[in-house]
């Protein structure tokens, strides 16, 4: 019998920059490097990555996934990273069954390698690469309610020693990251405050949290902070996976990245 595993949402930073010693990512890199000490050791890891979208929900089931360097314009060493953690085809199949039991269709993909939404955080959190990893795609519909439902279907994995990790960003507006507009920090903080209140505020009922996340685009500065929401949706899957316990999230990372507010969360 395993204790109930936490669920973690990790802001994974910009491309491979956390692995390259980028000064802007120093806080975030340190957070990821110290995260494992705060978690029970998992039997396996399921990563919902912002960098994989499919019309039909897809689950990686290769026993030995390769590497996908899905970024461009970085130094040569960023195309030589290796993360040789094994896959787990049996777990992938179980995830497919859990989803089907909730009428969520999903397919297995034995070609998919580790994209940077997966290998960048995991190289920092679990550098030994000795824990099996299964990746889960987003739905290209980007429907918030559908992603919360996916998380709810995954919830039983928490009782089996499986760590569910959402890998995305709490703020993801590429133009804003590289803008000198002084108003941007305040706009990012308005959404960050709303997100923190939604996930962690003691006063909210679970149904209210879910309503707010389903309509996240109505949040203060919601569409400014996420012109396209693929980096927010892994967090919604995490919320769904943790929602049956009823416990609010705890913010376990709060920092600035390119002068925008960025947060990470854990549910226990």
C-alpha positions as CSV (number, residue, x, y, z in Angstrom):
1,X,0.0,0.0,0.0
2,X,1.5,3.3,-1.1
3,X,0.8,6.6,0.6
4,X,-1.1,9.0,-1.7
5,X,1.4,10.6,-4.0
6,X,1.4,14.4,-4.4
7,X,0.6,16.0,-7.7
8,X,3.0,18.7,-9.0
9,X,2.7,21.5,-11.5
10,X,6.2,22.7,-12.6
11,X,6.8,25.8,-14.6
12,X,9.5,24.5,-17.0
13,X,11.0,27.8,-18.2
14,X,12.1,28.7,-21.7
15,X,13.3,25.9,-23.9
16,X,16.6,24.4,-22.6
17,X,17.6,27.6,-20.7
18,X,17.2,26.1,-17.2
19,X,19.8,23.4,-18.2
20,X,22.2,26.0,-19.7
21,X,22.8,28.1,-16.6
22,X,20.8,31.0,-17.9
23,X,20.9,33.8,-15.2
24,X,17.2,34.6,-15.6
25,X,16.3,31.0,-14.8
26,X,18.5,30.7,-11.7
27,X,15.6,30.7,-9.2
28,X,13.5,28.3,-11.3
29,X,16.4,25.9,-11.8
30,X,17.2,25.9,-8.1
31,X,13.5,25.1,-7.4
32,X,13.5,22.1,-9.7
33,X,16.9,20.8,-8.4
34,X,15.5,20.9,-4.8
35,X,12.0,19.6,-5.6
36,X,12.7,15.8,-5.2
37,X,13.7,16.3,-1.6
38,X,10.2,17.5,-0.9
39,X,8.5,14.5,-2.5
40,X,8.2,10.7,-1.7
41,X,10.2,8.7,-4.2
42,X,7.8,7.7,-7.0
43,X,7.5,4.2,-8.6
44,X,6.8,6.0,-11.9
45,X,6.2,9.5,-13.3
46,X,3.4,10.6,-15.6
47,X,4.2,14.0,-17.3
48,X,1.5,16.0,-18.9
49,X,3.6,18.1,-21.3
50,X,2.6,21.5,-22.8
51,X,4.6,20.6,-25.9
52,X,2.5,17.7,-27.2
53,X,-1.0,18.2,-28.6
54,X,-3.1,15.7,-30.4
55,X,-6.7,15.6,-31.6
56,X,-7.0,12.2,-29.8
57,X,-5.4,12.1,-26.4
58,X,-2.1,10.2,-26.7
59,X,0.1,8.3,-24.2
60,X,3.7,7.4,-24.8
61,X,4.3,3.7,-24.5
62,X,7.8,3.1,-25.9
63,X,9.9,1.1,-23.4
64,X,12.9,3.3,-24.3
65,X,11.9,6.8,-25.5
66,X,14.4,8.8,-27.5
67,X,15.0,12.5,-27.2
68,X,13.0,15.3,-29.1
69,X,14.9,18.6,-29.3
70,X,11.8,20.6,-30.1
71,X,13.4,24.0,-30.0
72,X,15.7,26.0,-32.2
73,X,18.4,28.6,-32.1
74,X,20.2,27.4,-29.0
75,X,23.8,26.4,-28.5
76,X,25.0,23.0,-29.9
77,X,25.2,21.4,-26.4
78,X,21.5,21.8,-26.0
79,X,21.0,19.2,-28.8
80,X,23.2,16.6,-27.0
81,X,21.2,16.3,-23.8
82,X,20.3,12.7,-22.8
83,X,17.6,11.5,-20.4
84,X,17.7,7.7,-20.6
85,X,14.8,7.0,-18.2
86,X,12.8,3.9,-19.3
87,X,9.2,4.1,-20.5
88,X,6.6,2.0,-18.9
89,X,4.3,0.4,-21.5
90,X,2.2,-1.4,-18.8
91,X,1.5,1.9,-17.1
92,X,0.7,3.5,-20.4
93,X,-1.9,0.8,-21.1
94,X,-3.4,1.2,-17.6
95,X,-3.7,5.0,-18.2
96,X,-5.5,4.2,-21.4
97,X,-7.9,1.9,-19.5
98,X,-8.5,4.5,-16.8
99,X,-9.4,7.1,-19.4
100,X,-11.7,4.7,-21.3
101,X,-13.5,4.0,-18.1
102,X,-14.4,7.7,-18.0
103,X,-15.4,7.7,-21.7
104,X,-12.2,9.5,-22.7
105,X,-10.8,8.0,-25.8
106,X,-7.0,7.7,-25.9
107,X,-4.3,6.1,-28.1
108,X,-0.9,4.7,-27.4
109,X,2.1,6.1,-29.2
110,X,5.3,4.1,-29.2
111,X,7.2,6.6,-31.4
112,X,7.1,9.6,-29.1
113,X,10.4,10.6,-27.5
114,X,10.9,12.9,-24.5
115,X,10.2,16.5,-25.5
116,X,11.7,19.5,-23.7
117,X,8.6,19.9,-21.6
118,X,9.5,16.5,-20.1
119,X,13.3,16.2,-20.2
120,X,14.2,19.7,-19.0
121,X,12.4,19.5,-15.7
122,X,13.1,15.8,-15.1
123,X,16.9,16.3,-15.8
124,X,16.8,18.8,-12.9
125,X,14.4,17.0,-10.6
126,X,15.4,13.4,-11.1
127,X,18.9,13.6,-12.8
128,X,19.6,9.9,-12.3
129,X,17.0,9.0,-14.9
130,X,16.2,5.8,-13.1
131,X,12.4,6.2,-12.6
132,X,10.1,5.1,-15.5
133,X,8.3,8.0,-17.3
134,X,5.1,8.0,-19.4
135,X,4.2,11.2,-21.3
136,X,0.6,12.3,-21.9
137,X,-0.4,14.8,-24.6
138,X,-2.9,17.6,-24.4
139,X,-6.0,17.7,-26.6
140,X,-5.6,20.1,-29.5
141,X,-9.2,21.3,-28.7
142,X,-7.6,23.1,-25.7
143,X,-10.9,22.6,-23.8
144,X,-10.4,23.4,-20.1
145,X,-13.2,21.1,-18.8
146,X,-11.9,18.2,-20.9
147,X,-8.4,18.5,-19.3
148,X,-9.8,18.7,-15.8
149,X,-11.7,15.5,-16.6
150,X,-8.5,13.8,-17.9
151,X,-6.9,14.6,-14.5
152,X,-9.8,13.1,-12.6
153,X,-9.5,9.9,-14.6
154,X,-5.8,9.7,-13.6
155,X,-6.4,10.2,-9.9
156,X,-6.2,6.5,-9.0
157,X,-2.6,6.4,-10.0
158,X,-1.7,8.5,-6.9
159,X,-2.5,5.4,-4.8
160,X,0.0,3.4,-6.8
161,X,3.1,5.5,-6.1
162,X,2.8,7.3,-9.4
163,X,3.8,11.0,-9.4
164,X,1.7,13.1,-11.7
165,X,3.6,16.1,-13.1
166,X,2.1,18.9,-15.1
167,X,4.8,20.6,-17.1
168,X,3.9,24.1,-18.4
169,X,4.0,27.7,-17.3
170,X,1.6,29.8,-15.2
171,X,2.4,32.7,-17.5
172,X,3.2,32.2,-21.2
173,X,3.1,35.3,-23.4
174,X,6.3,35.1,-25.5
175,X,6.1,38.7,-26.6
176,X,5.7,39.9,-23.1
177,X,8.7,38.0,-21.9
178,X,11.0,40.0,-24.1
179,X,9.2,43.4,-23.8
180,X,10.4,46.4,-21.9
181,X,6.9,47.6,-21.1
182,X,6.9,48.3,-17.3
183,X,3.1,47.4,-17.1
184,X,3.7,43.7,-17.9
185,X,4.9,42.7,-14.4
186,X,1.7,44.1,-12.8
187,X,-0.5,42.4,-15.4
188,X,1.2,39.0,-14.8
189,X,0.9,39.5,-11.0
190,X,-2.9,40.1,-11.4
191,X,-3.4,36.7,-13.0
192,X,-0.9,35.1,-10.7
193,X,-2.9,36.4,-7.7
194,X,-6.1,35.1,-9.2
195,X,-4.5,31.7,-9.9
196,X,-3.1,31.4,-6.4
197,X,-6.5,32.3,-4.8
198,X,-8.3,29.8,-7.1
199,X,-6.0,26.9,-6.3
200,X,-5.0,27.7,-2.7
201,X,-7.7,29.9,-1.2
202,X,-9.2,28.2,1.8
203,X,-12.6,29.8,1.4
204,X,-13.4,28.3,-2.0
205,X,-15.4,25.0,-2.4
206,X,-13.9,22.5,-4.9
207,X,-16.8,23.1,-7.3
208,X,-16.0,26.8,-7.2
209,X,-12.3,26.2,-8.0
210,X,-13.3,24.0,-10.9
211,X,-15.7,26.7,-12.2
212,X,-13.1,29.3,-12.1
213,X,-10.5,27.2,-13.8
214,X,-12.9,26.1,-16.5
215,X,-13.5,29.8,-17.2
216,X,-9.9,30.8,-16.7
217,X,-10.0,33.2,-19.7
218,X,-12.3,35.5,-17.7
219,X,-9.7,35.9,-15.0
220,X,-7.9,39.2,-14.6
221,X,-5.4,39.5,-17.5
222,X,-6.2,35.8,-18.4
223,X,-5.8,36.2,-22.2
224,X,-2.9,38.5,-21.9
225,X,-1.0,36.0,-19.8
226,X,-2.0,33.1,-22.0
227,X,-2.7,34.2,-25.6
228,X,-2.8,30.5,-26.3
229,X,-3.5,28.3,-23.3
230,X,-1.4,25.1,-24.0
231,X,1.0,26.0,-21.1
232,X,-1.8,26.4,-18.6
233,X,-3.6,23.2,-19.4
234,X,-1.2,20.8,-17.7
235,X,-2.0,22.7,-14.5
236,X,-5.7,22.0,-15.1
237,X,-5.0,18.3,-15.5
238,X,-3.1,18.4,-12.2
239,X,-6.1,20.1,-10.5
240,X,-8.4,17.3,-11.8
241,X,-6.0,14.6,-10.6
242,X,-5.9,16.1,-7.1
243,X,-9.5,17.3,-6.8
244,X,-11.0,14.2,-5.2
245,X,-9.0,14.7,-2.1
246,X,-10.5,18.2,-1.7
247,X,-7.2,19.6,-0.5
248,X,-6.2,23.0,-1.8
249,X,-2.9,23.4,-3.6
250,X,0.1,24.9,-2.0
251,X,2.3,27.3,-4.0
252,X,5.8,25.8,-3.8
253,X,7.5,28.2,-6.2
254,X,7.0,31.9,-6.7
255,X,9.5,33.8,-8.7
256,X,10.1,36.2,-11.6
257,X,11.1,35.1,-15.0
258,X,11.9,37.9,-17.5
259,X,10.1,40.3,-15.1
260,X,6.8,38.2,-15.1
261,X,5.3,36.4,-12.1
262,X,5.7,32.6,-12.4
263,X,4.3,30.0,-9.9
264,X,4.5,26.3,-9.2
265,X,2.1,24.2,-7.2
266,X,1.9,21.0,-5.2
267,X,-1.2,19.1,-4.0
268,X,-0.8,16.6,-1.2
